[in-house]
């Protein structure tokens, strides 16, 4: 997100970035995936906010934040008949959530080293962006960028494409 906004927002406003160190998030997320056991899954998940940008634009205060974590949805929910309509495929093993007023999420397979073979299918990665008053296009670009960087940081084994355009 910092790459999209830099020092100045779209309308020339100044933004302040905050968030925990990326290494801390990566360490915790990898530990959760490695400790996960499908038979004993209690569906409790931690989500982390790697970056929050806050500032003022010409029309008032603005906040944009991202979150990452292991989803309670599974990849099978999205491919089987009667699956949740909340998710729509945008590429193989990548699903986008229905756009809400401020939030947008991606669900994707992400098997990390040292986990059970089925971890990526039953414990996929979910990445979200919440933006108060940004355009849907900017929110989606931020979401795609956060998804790609999170996958790289975690070392996801699958070769998949997170498209720039999440509307098609």
Secondary structure as UniProt FT lines:
FT   HELIX           2..5
FT   TURN            6..7
FT   TURN            10..11
FT   STRAND          14..18
FT   HELIX           22..35
FT   HELIX           38..40
FT   STRAND          47..57
FT   TURN            58..59
FT   STRAND          60..70
FT   HELIX           76..78
FT   TURN            81..82
FT   TURN            85..86
FT   STRAND          87..91
FT   TURN            92..93
FT   STRAND          94..97
FT   STRAND          103..108
FT   TURN            113..114
FT   TURN            117..118
FT   HELIX           119..122
FT   STRAND          125..131
FT   HELIX           136..154
//
